[in-house]
């Protein structure tokens, strides 16, 4: 589980580079972080957010309701 303190400081690695975007993340299904600006979705695997841009890109076209729980193992 991602703590509220960690959720407050984590940001989407793509959006923080762009002016005018905050990249704030929302916790979904206790296993996904979804960017409020670009809709990239980052899985949480074994309680560790996987904040890799390539991983977030994989899930942009997936609707929040269709995100798998638990997320697939990325190893």
C-alpha positions as CSV (number, residue, x, y, z in Angstrom):
1,X,0.0,0.0,0.0
2,X,1.3,3.4,-0.9
3,X,1.3,5.8,2.0
4,X,-0.5,9.1,1.8
5,X,2.8,11.0,2.3
6,X,4.4,9.2,-0.6
7,X,1.4,9.7,-2.8
8,X,1.6,13.4,-2.1
9,X,5.2,13.7,-3.4
10,X,5.1,11.2,-6.3
11,X,4.6,12.8,-9.7
12,X,4.3,11.5,-13.3
13,X,7.8,11.6,-14.7
14,X,6.5,12.8,-18.1
15,X,4.4,15.6,-16.9
16,X,6.9,17.1,-14.4
17,X,9.0,18.0,-17.5
18,X,6.3,19.9,-19.2
19,X,5.4,23.5,-18.2
20,X,1.9,23.9,-16.8
21,X,1.5,20.3,-15.8
22,X,1.7,19.0,-12.2
23,X,1.6,15.3,-12.9
24,X,-0.4,14.6,-9.8
25,X,-1.3,10.9,-9.3
26,X,-4.4,9.3,-8.1
27,X,-4.4,5.9,-6.4
28,X,-6.8,3.5,-8.2
29,X,-7.7,0.0,-7.0
30,X,-4.9,0.2,-4.4
31,X,-2.6,-1.1,-7.2
32,X,-2.3,1.7,-9.8
33,X,-1.2,5.3,-9.9
34,X,-3.0,7.3,-12.6
35,X,-1.7,10.7,-13.8
36,X,-4.4,13.4,-13.7
37,X,-2.8,15.3,-16.6
38,X,-1.8,12.7,-19.2
39,X,-3.7,9.5,-18.0
40,X,-0.6,7.4,-17.9
41,X,-1.0,4.5,-15.5
42,X,1.8,3.2,-13.3
43,X,1.5,-0.2,-11.6
44,X,2.3,-0.8,-8.0
45,X,4.1,-4.2,-7.7
46,X,4.9,-5.6,-4.3
47,X,4.1,-2.2,-2.7
48,X,6.6,-0.4,-5.0
49,X,5.3,2.1,-7.5
50,X,6.9,1.4,-10.9
51,X,7.4,4.9,-12.2
52,X,9.0,4.0,-15.5
53,X,7.8,6.1,-18.5
54,X,7.7,3.0,-20.7
55,X,5.5,1.2,-18.2
56,X,3.1,4.2,-17.9
57,X,2.9,4.4,-21.7
58,X,1.8,0.7,-22.0
59,X,-1.5,1.5,-20.2
60,X,-2.5,4.8,-21.6
61,X,-5.2,3.3,-23.8
62,X,-6.6,1.0,-21.0
63,X,-9.6,2.3,-19.2
64,X,-9.3,2.5,-15.4
65,X,-12.1,0.0,-15.0
66,X,-10.1,-2.5,-17.2
67,X,-6.8,-2.3,-15.3
68,X,-5.8,-5.7,-14.0
69,X,-5.6,-6.4,-10.3
70,X,-3.0,-7.3,-9.4
71,X,-0.9,-5.6,-12.1
72,X,1.2,-8.0,-14.2
73,X,4.7,-8.7,-12.9
74,X,7.1,-6.6,-14.9
75,X,10.2,-8.6,-14.2
